[in-house]
Every structure is written in structure tokens, then in C-alpha cells.
Amino acid sequence: MASVVSFSPPSWTTGHMDDVPDLDLGPPLDLDDELDNSSVYVQGLTDNVTLEDLTDFFKQCGIVKMNKRTGQPMITIYLDKDTGKPKGDATVCYDDPPTAKAAIEWLDGKEFQGSFFRVMETLSLLP
């Protein structure tokens, strides 16, 4: 003979939204004030691009931010998990937002290593 086990979900899973207290979250977030736009996102790179190549190319617009711990440029080349080769996109961090905006204006649509690439703004919320 099979026994029957009854299950009652916890009380917090069965309530209605009316049971949730009102939280004062403050004014709506103004994205223009809360964004750090000192980085650019790059698409359309070749699969043999190197950190040195990108650093040399993107520093023509201004100072590429350096990692204080490693001393390396703050450039992330995104790699394919299976092959380990560059996927064709990267993020470049500059010291200040005006430099990133200049890079977008000057470099978007330019040719680099035989391919035309896109440079656009990245949006990252500050803590």
C-alpha cells in the first residue's frame, strides 16, 4: 500500500502582492547621471587581434585606462569558449568619458587589420 505525503508550500510563496510592504526606493534612477561612459564596445574585429594591437590603435583617441594591479591596459578581448580565439568583439576603457565619446566619433566604421568595425558606447551602472 502506497503512503500519501502531503506538501504545503511555505507561506511566503502563497501570498498576494498586497502582502508585500511598500518600500521607499527613492526617486527614479536618472541614467544620464548614474552612468560611467568611459568605455567603448567594439564589434567586427579579426580573430587574430591582440591586446597590443588594440592598445596601439585606440590610444590615438586618448589615454587607455591601465589596471593598477597588473599594469596592463583595461581592454577585454572576448574569446570563444571552445577555440580560445577572439570572437571579434572587445571593450576598451578610457580614463574619462569625453575620450570614449571621441573614440566613437572618430573610429566607428574605420578599417582595422583589413576589417571594418563598429565602436559604440557601453553602459555600466556605477555602484
C-alpha positions in Angstrom: 0.0 0.0 0.0 1.4 3.4 -1.0 1.5 6.1 1.5 0.4 9.6 0.6 2.6 12.5 1.6 1.1 15.9 1.7 3.1 19.0 0.9 2.3 22.6 1.8 4.3 25.3 0.2 5.9 27.8 2.6 3.6 30.7 3.5 5.8 33.3 1.7 5.0 31.6 -1.7 1.3 31.7 -1.4 0.6 35.3 -0.6 -0.5 38.1 -2.9 1.4 41.2 -3.8 -0.9 43.1 -1.3 1.0 41.3 1.4 4.3 42.9 0.4 5.2 46.1 2.4 5.6 49.3 0.4 9.3 50.2 0.1 10.5 53.7 -0.3 13.1 53.3 -3.0 13.7 57.0 -3.5 13.4 58.9 -6.8 13.7 57.1 -10.1 17.2 56.5 -11.4 18.4 59.2 -13.8 20.6 57.1 -16.1 22.4 60.2 -17.5 23.7 61.0 -14.0 24.5 57.4 -13.0 26.4 56.0 -15.9 30.1 55.7 -16.4 30.6 56.1 -20.1 34.4 55.9 -20.2 34.3 52.5 -22.0 33.5 51.6 -25.6 32.3 48.3 -27.1 34.0 47.2 -30.3 32.5 44.8 -32.8 33.8 43.3 -36.1 37.5 42.7 -35.1 39.5 40.0 -36.8 40.1 36.7 -35.0 43.9 37.4 -34.7 43.6 40.7 -32.9 45.9 41.2 -29.9 45.8 43.4 -26.8 48.8 45.3 -28.1 47.1 45.9 -31.5 44.0 47.3 -29.8 46.0 49.4 -27.3 48.1 51.0 -30.1 45.0 51.7 -32.2 42.7 53.0 -29.6 45.3 55.2 -27.8 45.2 57.6 -30.8 42.0 59.0 -29.2 43.3 59.4 -25.7 44.6 57.6 -22.6 43.6 54.0 -22.3 43.0 53.2 -18.7 45.6 50.9 -17.1 44.9 48.3 -14.4 46.7 49.4 -11.3 47.3 45.9 -10.1 48.6 44.3 -13.3 49.9 47.3 -15.2 48.0 46.1 -18.3 45.6 48.2 -20.5 42.0 47.8 -19.4 40.9 46.1 -22.7 38.9 43.0 -22.7 39.0 40.8 -25.9 36.1 38.3 -25.7 37.2 34.8 -26.5 35.3 31.8 -27.9 35.0 29.2 -25.1 35.7 26.3 -27.4 38.5 27.6 -29.5 40.1 30.2 -27.3 40.3 32.6 -30.3 38.9 36.1 -30.3 35.2 36.3 -31.1 35.5 39.7 -32.8 34.4 42.0 -30.0 36.1 43.8 -27.2 35.7 46.5 -24.6 38.2 49.4 -24.3 38.3 51.5 -21.1 39.5 55.1 -21.3 40.5 57.4 -18.4 37.4 59.7 -19.0 34.1 59.8 -20.7 35.0 62.6 -23.3 37.7 60.3 -24.6 35.3 57.4 -25.1 32.9 59.7 -26.9 35.7 60.9 -29.2 36.7 57.3 -29.9 33.1 56.6 -31.0 33.0 59.6 -33.3 36.4 59.1 -34.8 36.8 55.3 -35.0 33.3 53.9 -35.7 33.3 52.4 -39.2 37.0 52.6 -39.6 39.2 49.8 -41.1 41.5 47.9 -38.7 43.5 44.9 -39.8 41.6 44.5 -43.0 38.1 44.7 -41.5 35.7 47.5 -40.8 34.5 47.6 -37.2 31.9 49.3 -35.0 32.6 51.3 -31.9 29.8 52.1 -29.6 29.1 53.3 -26.1 28.9 50.8 -23.3 26.7 51.5 -20.3 27.7 50.3 -16.9 25.9 51.4 -13.8 28.1 52.7 -11.0 27.8 51.1 -7.6 
